[in-house]
Amino acid sequence: MAGRVLPAVRPEKPKPPPPAPPAAPTPSQVSRSFSTWRTGDRVRWQRYVGMFLRETVDGEAELLIGKRTYRVPPSELRPA
């Protein structure tokens, strides 16, 4: 009985290195939409006057009007 015939092994081609991850944007490329509002500033939203609390992670502004806190788009804010 003859021995088994093994398949020929071909050398693998070298794989190219994976692409580098994208670089983080420099601080000059990041735009800030809340540059005019600081915590405690009086702002007008619609017909109400309130106090600017903070900017949220998703790009909205938090306002305190009376005892309630509202999340609104910053484009709707005006100085009081």
Residue, then its C-alpha position, 0 to 999 in steps of 0.5 A: m500500500a502506497g503512502r498518502v500524497l499530501p497537497a502542495v503547500r504554496p507560500e502565502k503572499p504577504k498581506p498589506p498592513p491595515p490602514a491607520p485610524p483617522a486622526a482626531p480633529t485638531p482644536s481649530q477644526v472643532s466648532r463651538s456653537f455655545s461660544t456666546w453663552r455661559t452658565g448663568d447668562r439670561v437668555r430669551w427663548q420664544r417669549y420666556v426669559g430664563m437662565f442658561l445652564r449648560e450645553t449638552v453632549d448632543g448639541e442642545a442647550e439646557l435652560l432654567i425657566g421658573k422651576r423647569t429645565y428645558r432642552v432647546p436648540p441653541s439657534e432659538l436662543r436670544p440674549a435677554 
